[in-house]
Amino acid sequence: MKSGMKKRIELKFELPVTIKKRTKWYVACCPILDVCSQGETAKKAEANLVEALKLFFISCIERGTLDAVMKECGFKLIKQRDRKEILHHRGTKFINVPIPFQATGCLSECRA
């Protein structure tokens, strides 16, 4: 990639979610991170939760606290072969939370 070019990179989290109807509102919650949102429909509550989680992760990244927060919430690295077994445990519903990044400069020199 040429110097000064920008490339969009996306980090994705697959997280458990619960959605329950409370009076006339639906409440969507990601219990592992203790982040919740609401909406007039289950679909809107889930979309609002995804947005809240994006903002949560972006805030953690900007502050440099993502690693500490994830460890405090009990996250750990898993082997790829164990991923399916963990993600489909007991019929739990999961949502994808994409976090966009924009890389600038000369990416070909990055060794991370």
N, C-alpha and C positions, 0 to 999 in steps of 0.2 A: 504494500500500500504506500502511496506517495506521501511524503511529509505534508502535514497540514490537512489531510483528508480526515473526514469524520466517519465513524462506523458505529452503528447502533448495536448494542449488546444487551441481551436480556437474561436476567437471573430469574428462575422460577422456583417458587415454593409450593409444595402440595401439602395442604394443611387440613386437619379435621374440622368439621363445622357441624353445629346443631342449629336447627331452625324450629322455633315453636311459636304458635299463635298465642298472643297475650291480648286479651280483650279484642280490639279491632286492629291491632298492629301485629306484625310478625317480627320476632327478634332472632337475629342470626348471631351466633357466637362462635369464636374460635377459642375453646376453653384452654388449650395448651399455652396460648399467649395472653389470655384474659382480655381479648379485644372483642367488643360486641357492637352491633348496629341494629337498625330497625328499618321497616318499610311497610307500606300498605299491602303488599303482596309478598309471598315467600321469595319470588324471583327478585323483587326490588330490594328486599332485606339482604339477600345474598350479594347482589351487586354493590350495595352500600358497604357490606362487610369487606368485600374485596378492595374497595377504595380505601377504607379505613386501614386495612392491613398494609396496603401499598404505602400510605402515608407513615404508618408506624415504622416500616422497614427503611424507608428513605430517611426518616428522622434518625434512626439508629446508625445508618451508614454515614450520614453527614456529621454526626457527633463522634464517630469512631467507637461506638459501643455495641455494634451488632454481635460480635463474638461473645462478649460478656453476657449480653441479654439472652442469646440462644443457649449458652451453657447453663445459665440460671434457670431457664425454663425446661431444662432436661434434655436438650437436643445433643446428639452426638453423631459422628460420622458412621455410616453403615456401609457394608460391602454391597456392591451392585446386586449380587445374587440374592441377598436377603430383602431387597427393596419391595418386591411384589408381595411377599408374605406379610411384611409390616404394613404396607399401604392398604391391603384389603382385609384387615383384621376385623372380624366380627361385624361385617356389613356397614362399617362407619362410612358416612358420606365425606368426601374430600373435595376441596376447591383448589384451583390453580390461581396463584397470585404472581403475576409477572411484574418484575421491577426493571424498568428500562434504564440503561446506561448509555452515555454517548462518549465514545473514545475519540480523542483528538491526538494529533501529532503522528509520529512515526511508530506504528504498531509493530512493524517487523523487527524492531530492536527489543521489544518487551520480552523478558525471559520469565515472567511470573507464571 
